[in-house]
Every structure is written in structure tokens, then in C-alpha cells.
Amino acid sequence: MAQPLNNITIAAPGFAGINTQDSPISSGTEYCLIAENAVIDQFGRIGARKGYEVKTTSNTALGTAPLQGIFEFLDTDGSLITVVTGNNKIFKVTTVTVTDDTLVDITPAGASITGDNWKGVTFNGFLFLFQASQAPISYDGTTCALVSDHANYSGTVPTGNEVIAGFGRLWAVNGAKTTIFWSDLLNGFSWDEGSSGSINLNKVWSDQSDEIQALATHNGYLIIFGKRQILIYQGPTDPATMSLVDSISGIGCLARDSVQNTGQDLIFLADSGVRSFNRVIQEKSLPMRDISKNVRTDLMSLALIQSAPIKSAYSEDEAFYLLSFPTSNAIYCFDMRGALENGSHRATLWTGITPRAFCTKRNGTLLFGANYGLAEYKGYNDNTATYSFRYFSSYLDFGAQSNLKFLKKLNITIIGGQSTTATLNWGYDYTSAYSRQAFTFRTATLSQYGEEQYGLSNTVVAGSQGAATVTVEGSPDVHYTVDFETVLSVLYNTEYVVFLDADGYYYVDNNGGGTRTRTVLYTKSADYGSEYNASVIIQEPRVNTSGSGTVVQIGLEAQINNAPFSIQKIDIHALLGRIV
């Protein structure tokens, strides 16, 4: 007797991110085993991350060395200056054009720099840079010099690798990572006068043996991260009378630059995963709870083999926390919009980007530092090149664990994805030998909220024979040659243009063609934001499938090419067979 066809809809597949910690069968369709170069978008869909755009085309002084430090300095006049470090040098970033920045070497003449793992903070009109075993450096927007060369210098400035600005002074660590020093009030050059001072934490650690990994300020407290302990001091506005209010044993910080302040919380990497400071305070009896719970084992296996410093970033605009493992060419991305029921945050994995430095600027711009120089997180190309997005589901049994499944058809609903080539994968019973079907999404670009409102200009083109040269309104120097009878000229810019006629939107590419007797040409203005670009394009590829097994896995691989890409849903048409 013929079995009825089962229609199964997976809405927002993988919206809970990667889960490699629990059973891949019991985790559900909300999880996935692979989410590579992916984020959870604002609508709760798994989709492609943005790419990056290189900003420094003139970086002769950097050479082939990676950028390992990026700092935004707030000058006393209110101007913002980007300072970067690499190749044992310090650079000021000077804007040449909107897309072209130059690195200007400002390394102090008297400095003997032998490393690039700087920690930088803005304090009272200066950018201060500290690095282990290196003489600290200050920069005021004009002069970059050793701290010890400043006219107001007194005492001995610490030469450790950690410094923060808070409560009206600098707080720094000595080279042995045992003692915290603080400067005089409002004076980052005075270390033995006024209210300056120090604490040797060998007398404070509960087990008398730990070392300072990182410092932070949070809700009026001074937070000291050791490798295995966390110390919390109250009253740091007056260091002479501040007191230890809590000491948390059994958990510490694994990497200085993993600590990020979200405004409401401190996020950091411990030896048990990525932890929430608030959760540590609230749940000291449950130290294994962490926001990386769903990927903890995989993440820690990377953390423990890193030879290059681990780096992190928090972006409020993008709502994620990034943790970069440069040695392994991997970044874990944690969605910070809210926790899952088990306390973990949605996690995805990025490849192809190897930042050795991050900086989230005050305007929300996220900068990367790597071998290519200074780059900005934007667009949907990696420095003009395509990159691979991969999603693979958990193993699915459709609630019938023992029955054979015969996939007949898969319908995928994609938001965006124009000009994207993709491959649909399906397999049975834990195989890695997938069946595959490749396809290409159509080309399209349009506005979600109306062409005229968001800076689109238009020109009406009449005529049905031969080629016409079109001058775009508002851009007299931009011309497109269009052949309405056969094919479009290669001069035609498909990224910014779409044809509209009585039949609705007519999408074309460089090799497309068709007859149109009256066409409206739309072009994107310079201030037309990508958030309105192509956001309503819906693609619905349908693939006939074959094979059978007791569990099923579905995967989608796509080459992201200058367009957003998110998976809305997967419709599965399958037969349930006999019990195996």
C-alpha cells in the first residue's frame, strides 16, 4: 500500500546556532552541527556574516607583518584618531579617501620595541600603550613618546602587559603579574606622588599563588582576573580605603584580550569556556555554567593550542561577541541578544578571517587587524572576493526514530542571495558522502521601502531596437550601454540596477538579455544603505532528492557574493517507510 507523502516544515532552521556538545539527534531542528561564516540575523534566521573591506592600501611601513593592535584615541579637542601597531612600530591612521587610509609611522625615536601585543587606553588627553617588558608609550595626537620622557613623569611606571583607565587614574600591572599599581589622580605620568600606590596580590589570593591576567571596571567595582581566581574591590575611587568584598575561587581568565564590557555584563574566556561575570557572581556554586555551553569542548580545544594572543570584540550594533583564535584561523561568534534556555548563547563559527586585533569605534564601526592591514567589517565580500557560507543540520529523525525515510523533494526559502551559487546537500545515517545539487540564485537588486525615498534616481528609456546609452540622473559621469534586443553590455552594472516593466521586476545579469520596449533604469545613490538593499528578495529553489535512511542530514553551502543571505525555512517532502 502506498504511503502518504509527509510534508515537514523547518522554520528558521539552526536559529539556536551550533550545538556540538549534546547528542546530535536529540538537539532538535533549532540547532545545527555546522554554521560556518554565519550569524543569527536580527529576525532570528541563520545567515551569512558580513565580509571585510581593506582600508589601508598604503602600508609600506607595515610590510607583510600583521596588525596586532587597534586603538581609538579621543583627543582633548573631541577628535577621534585611530592608532594601530604592528611590525614593532606604532602608526597613526590617516584618511586619504573614503576607501583609502594610510599608515603614518609615529614610533618614538627612543623606543626599542620588540613586540606588538600592546594594551591601549585613552586617559586625560593621552593614549597610553602598555606591553610586557616594553617601556610604556604615550600619544597626545601630536607627539608619540616614552612615558618616562614626559615632563610630568615621576616614579617608576610599571612594565607589565595590562592597563586600564578608571576612577580617575591609570591602573597597571607589573611584569611579574603579582602587583597592581595605580597612578596619581588625573595624572597618568605620576606613579609615586599624590594618591598613587600599589597592592601586592600575593598577600590577597586565597591560595597565595596566582597571577594577574586582566583588569576591568564594572558597576563601580575594580575587577581583578587571575588565572584561577577573581578578586572584586569596592571603593576604588579612593584606593587608600578600597576593600576586597569578594573572592571567587576555581575560575579565572585565560586571555587578557578576551575581556569585553557589554555595559550590563563582563564577558571573558575562562578555562571552562566563555563566561558571564554576572553569572559567576550569581551562581558561584555552579561554575560550569557558561555562555559557550553548546560548543564548549570544541572551543576550548582551540583555546589551549593558541600560540598567538587570543583577541575579542563586542559590537552593540551587530549584537555579537567575537573570540578570535588566530593560530587556528577561527572565530567563534556569540549572539548577545539573549540566552537560550540552558544559559548558552547562540554560537556560530567564522573562517577565512584571521584578526589579530579588533576595535569597535565609538560610532559602532568594527575594525579588524590582520596580515592585510586595517579592514572594516562591512559588505558581503572578503576584500572583493567571495567566501563560503555553510549550514548543516543536526541529524533528523522526524519523530520516527526506527522508520526509514525517503526524501523526495526539498524546498529552501532564502532571503537575499542574488547572484549566489549554492549547493544543497542531503545524506542519511551519519554519512559524509552527501548527494548534492548545485544551483544559482537569480540576480536582483531593489529597495524594500521605495525607490525614491532612499536615494534612488531613475531615467526612463524608450525604444526597442539597438543599443541605448543612458545618463543616470544626478550622476552625469555615469553611463550604461544597454542592448534591449539581445544581451546587456559588460558596462552594465548589475550591482546597482534593476529593470522594471509591466510584468513586474525583470532581473538580469551580465549575460542575461531580453526584449523590453520601455524600461525604467534605477541606480543606487552613494548614501543608499545596504540594510534596505535586496532585503525583500525571496528565493525558493526546489530540488528533487533520492535515497533513504533512518536519520537525515541537510546542508546548504553558498558562495557569498556581495549580497546578504539568510535561510528562512526548509520544506521537506518525504515518505516514511518500514521500521528497521
N, C-alpha and C positions, 0 to 999 in steps of 0.2 A: 504494500500500500504506500502510495506516495506521501511523503512527509510535507507538511506545510512549510513555507518559507518564513523564517523568523527575521523580523526587522528590529535591529538593535541600534539605538542611537546613543552615542557617547558625546554628551555636551561638554564643551571645554575640556577635552582630554588633556591630562597632565597638568591641570591648573594648580595642583598642590606641589609640583616640582618633582625632583628626583627623590626616590626612596630606594637606596641600596642596602639599608640596614635591616629591614624587615623582610619577611617572605615575599618573593616577587609575585606569588599567586594571590595571597590574601590582602595585598596592599590596595587593590581597587583601581578603577579607571582614572581616578583623580591623580594618581601617581604615575611616574614613568621611570624606566631604567636608564634612559639616556635623554638628556636635554642639553644639547651642545650648542654653544653660541646662541643661547636663548635667555629670555627674561619672561617674567609674568607681567603682561601689559596692564594698563590701568583698568581694563574691562575684565580682568581675571583670566585672560587667554594666554597660553604659551605661544611665544612668538620670537622672532629674531631680535637679537641685540642690535644696537646701533654699531656703526663702524667708527673709523677714526680718520681724521684729516691732518696730515703733517703741516705744521705751522712754520717750521724753521727750514727754509730751503738754503739759507746761508749759514752754515755751521762748520766752517773750516777749522776753527779753533777746537771744536769738539772732536773732529775726526770721526773715527768709527766707534769710539767709546760710547757706552750708553749714558743717558741722563739718569742720574740716581737720586736727584733731589729737585723738587719744585716747590717754591715758596712764594706767596703773595705778600708783599710788604706794603703796609699802609703808611704813607708818608704824612708828616705833620700838616701839609697843605691839603690833605684829603685825597691825593692822587694814589693810585694803586700801581705798583711795579712788580712784575714777575721776575724772580731771580731763580736760576737753575744751577745745578752743579753736576760735573762730570769731567772725566779725563784729568783729575786732580786740579780742576780750575773752577772758578766761580764766574757766572755770566749774568748780565742784565739782558732781558729780552726786550728788544726794540722793535716796534711795529713799523714795517715798511709799507705794506698794503694790508687789506683786509685778510688776505690769504697768505701773506708772506711776512715772517718775523725773522730778525737777525739776532744772533747771539753775540753780545759785546763782552769781551773778556775784562772783568774788573778785579781779578785776583790781586790781592795786596802784594806789593813788590817784596816785602819782607817775610811773606809766608812760605813755609816749606810743607806743602800739602802732599800727603801720601795715601789718601783715601777719599772716598766720595759719599760715605754713609752719614751725612750731616743731619742734624735736627735743627730746624729753624723756627723762631718765634718773633713776632713783632712786639716791641715793648717801648713805650715812651719815645717814639720817633726814630727807633732803630730796628733793623733786622739783626738779630743775634743768631749766629751759627755755632753749634757745638758738635764735636765729634771726638770719639775716643782717641787719646794720645795725640790730639792736634790742638794747637793754640786756637782758642775761640776767636771768632771774627765778628765785626760789626759793620753795618752798612746803613747810611743815612739818606740814601737816594742820590748822593753825590760822591762821597768818599767811602771806599771799602778798605778797612784797615784791621789790624790785630786789636783785640780789646785792650791788651796791655799797652798799646801805643796811644790810647785816648788820653786827653789832658786831665780828665777827672778820674783816671784809674787809680785804685788803691787796693792793697791786699794782694791776694793770690786767687785768680779766677780758676774754678775747677776745670779739669780737662777730661771729664767723662763724656759719655755719649748721649746724655739725656738732659733736657732743659725744658721748662715750661714757664709761661708768664701767668701770674695770678695773684690776686690780693695785693696789688700794688708793687710787686717786686719780681725778680727772677728767682727760680728755684732750679738748682743744678746738682748733678751727681759727680762724685769724684771718680777717678779712673778705676779704683778697686771695687766700685759699686756697693760700698758699705756706708757711705755718709752723704747726707743731703745738706747742701749749703744754700743759703738764701742771701740775696743782695740787700743793700740798704733800700729804704722806701723810695720808689720812683727813680732809682739810680742803678742801672744795670752794670755800672763800671766800678762800684764800690762794694768790696767784699770783706772789709774789716772795720768799717766805720758805721756810726749811727746804729740802726737796728738790725744790721746783718748778723748772721750766726750760722750754726750748723747742729746736726744731730747725727751721732754715730749709731746706726741701727743695729749693730751687733749686740747692743745692750737692750734692744727692744724686741727683736724676733723671738718668737716663743721657743724655738729650738736652738737659738743662738747661732744659727748658720743659714744664711740665705744671701741673696744679692739682689740689688735693685734692678729691675728690668724696665720699668716705666713709671711716669708720674702723670697725674691728672687732677683736675678740679671738677667737683660735682656737687651741686646744691649747697655751696658754702663750705664743703669739706675738702681737705687735701687727701688725695688717694695715692698710696704708695704700693705699687705692684712689685712683689718679689717673684721668684720662680715658683715658690711653693706656698706663699702667704700673701695676704693683702692687709695693709695697715690703713686705718681711717682716723684722721686727725680732725678735730673740731677747733674752731677759733684761729685759723691761720692768718687772719688779718693782723693779729698780734703774735708773731711766732714765739715771743718770750713766754707767753702764757698758754699757748695752744696745748691741747691734751689728746692723748690717744683714747678714743672712745670705742674702738672695736678692732679686733684682730681675727682674721679668718684664716684658719689653717687648712691645709690639704688642697688648696687651689691657688694658682698664681698665673703669671703672664709668661707666655712663651716667646713673644716678639714685641719689641718696643713699638714698632710702627703698625701693629695690629690694633692699637687702642684708638677708638673713634667715639667722639661725643655726639650723640644724636639730638641733644637738647633735653631729652627726657631720660636718657639712659647712657651708660658707657658700654660699648661692645669691645671685646678683646679675645684674643686667642689664648686659651689655656691648654694644658697637656691632656685635657679631656674633651676638647672641641672649642667651638666659638661660643663664648659665654656672655650672658647679660649680667652686668653688675648689679642691677636692681634685683634680679632673680637670686643672685648669690646672697644678697643681704636678706631676702625674704625666706629663702629656703636653704639655709646652711646645712640642714640635716639631709638634703638631697643633692649632693654636689654633682651628680652625674647628669642632672637636667641641663640642657643647653639648647641653643637655637639651631645648632647643626646636627641635632639628634638623628635626622634621617640619612645623613651622609657621613656620620662621624668617623667610621673606620677608614673610608676612602680618603677623607680629608686629612686625618692625622697621619696616614701613611705617606702623604705628600709632605706634610709639615716637618716630619722627622728626618727627611733626606735633603733638605734645602741647604745648599752651600752659599747662596746669595741671600741677603736680607729679605725677609717676608715684609710685604707692604700692603696697605689697605687704604680704602677710601669710603666715605659716606656721602651720598648725594641725596639731599632732601627732594630736589626736583625729580630725580629718577626713582626715588624711594627704594634704594638698594644700598647694601653694604658689600663692598668688594674686598676679597682677600686674595692677593696675588702670590703665587709660588713660582718665581722666575726660573729657578733651576729646572722645573718640570714643565714649563710653558703652559701653565694652567692658572685659571682664576675661578674661584667659587664666588657666585653671586647670590646673595640672600635678599629676598624681597622683605622690606621692612614695614609694609602696610599693616601687618597684623600677624599674630602667631596662629598656627594650626592648633587643633585640639590637644595634641601631645606636647605643646610648647615649642616645637620646632618652627622654623621659618622656611618658606618655600625656597628651595635651592636649585640653581642651575649651574652649569659648568661652561666656561669660556676657554677657547683655544685660539691660536693664531695671533694673539696679542700678548706680549710679554713685558708689561710695565715693570720697571724697576723704581718707579716713583709715581705718585699721584698728587694732585692738588685740586680741591674743589674751591673755586674762586667765590668771592662774595656775591657775584651776580649769578651763581649757580653753574657756570661753565666747569666741566670736568676735564682736566688736563692729564695726559699720560707722558711718561718719560721712558724711553727705551733706546734701542740702537739707532732708530731712525730720527732721533732728536725729540722735539716737543710736538705733541699731537693733541688734538681736541676730539672728544667723544661726540660725534655727530654724523648724520647721514647714514647711508646704508651701503657703503663700500669701505674696504680697508685700504686707505690711501689709493683710491681709484680701482682697486682690484676686488673681485668678488670673494666671498667667503662662504663657508659651508654651515648651514643650519641642519641639525639632526634631532629628530624626536623618535623615540622608540618606546612603545607602551610597556607596561608590565605584562605578565603572562595572563591571558584572559580565558576563563572557562565558562563565561556567560551563566553562571549559577548552576551548571550541569557538569560537575567535575568528571564524571565517568563516561559521558557521551562523546562520540565522535562529532566533530564539527566540520562541515563542508562550506567553506567560504565561496559565495557565488558572485558577489559584487561589493565593491567598496566605493562609497561616495564621500568625498572630502570637501568640506566647505572652508575656503581660505579667504581671509580678509587681506586685501592688498595682493602682493606677489606678482604684479605686472612685469613682464619680460623675464620672469624667473624660470629656470629649468629645474625640474624636480624629478625624484624617483620615489614611487610608492613601493614599500617592501611588505611582504607578509610571509610568515613561516609558522610551522607547527612543532609542538613538542620540543621546545628549547633548542631548535636548530639555529645555526648561524648561516646556513645555506638558504638564504631567502629567495623567494620568487620576486621578480622585480618588473615594474612597468614605468618607463620614463615618459614624461610629457612636458610641454612648455606652456606656461600661462600666457594669456593674451596681453598685449601692450595696451595700457590706458593711463591717462592722467586727467583728473578732473577735480573740481572743488566740491567739498561737502556742503558748504554754506552759501554757494552762489558766486558766480564768476566775477561780477563787477565789485562786490563788497570787499573782496580780499585781494584787490590789486590786479585783476586780470584785465588786459586790454584786448580789443578784438577788431578785426578787419574783415569785412565781407568781400569774398572773392567770387566773381561771376565768370561764367564761361565753361565750356565743356571740352574744348579742343586744345591740344598743345600744352605748353608749359606756361605758367604764370609766375612772375616774380612779385612777391608780396613784401611791402614795407610795413612792419609792425608799428602800430600807433604808440607814441611815446618812446620809441626806440628806433630812430631813423637810420641808424647804422646797422640794424639787424635785418637781413633779408633771407627769405626762404624760397627756393625754387621748387615748384610743385607741378607735377605732370598728372593731370586729372584722368587721363585715359589709361595709362599703363602702370608705371611704378613711380615711386617717390624718389626724388633725387637724394643722394647721400648728404646733401647740405641740409636736409630737413632734420630738425632737432626734435626727436621723439620724446625726450625727457619732459619737455615743457608744452607740448602741443597735442591737441585732440581735435578731430573733425566732428561736427555736429550737423545733422541734416534731418529731414522729415521722418526718417526711420529711427531716430534716436541717435545715440552716440555711436560713431563709427571709428573703431580703433585700428591703427595702422602701425607698422614698424618700417625700418629702413628697406626691407624687402617686400613690403606689402604694396597693395595697389587697389584700384577700383575706380569706377566712373562716378563722379559726382558733379552735378551741373551747378550747384550753388552751395558754397561751403563757408562756414564761419571759422576763422582761424583765431584761437585763443593762445595767448602766451603768458607765462608767469612773470610777474614783476619781481624786482630784487627783494622786496620785503615780504613776499608771499611765503608764509611759514609752512614747513613740511607737515605740521600737525593737521593741516587742512588738505594736504595733498594726497589724493588717492585713498582716503580713509573709507570711502564707501564702495570701493571696488570689491565685488564678491566673485570669487572664482569657485567653480564646482566641478572639478574633474571626476569622472566616473570610470572605474577600472573593473573589468571582468576578471575574476580570480578563480583559482583552482586549488586542488589538494585537500587534505584532511588531516586531522589530529585531534587529540583531546584538549590541548591548550593552544591558543593562538597568540601571536605577537604581531603588531602592526607598527610599521615605521615609515617616516617621511623624511627624506633628505632633499634639501633645496640649496641651490647656489644663489645666495642673496646678491642682487644686482641693482642697487640704487633704488630700492623700494621696500617699504615695510612688509612684513609677512607674519600673520598670526593664524593659528588653527582654531576655527570656530567650533566645528563638530565633525564627527566621523559617523556616517551611517553604514551599518554592516548588514548585508543580506546573506543569511546563512541557513543551512539545513542542519538540524540535529539528528544524528544517526543513532545506531545501536549503542548499547552500553558495552564498553571494553572491559 
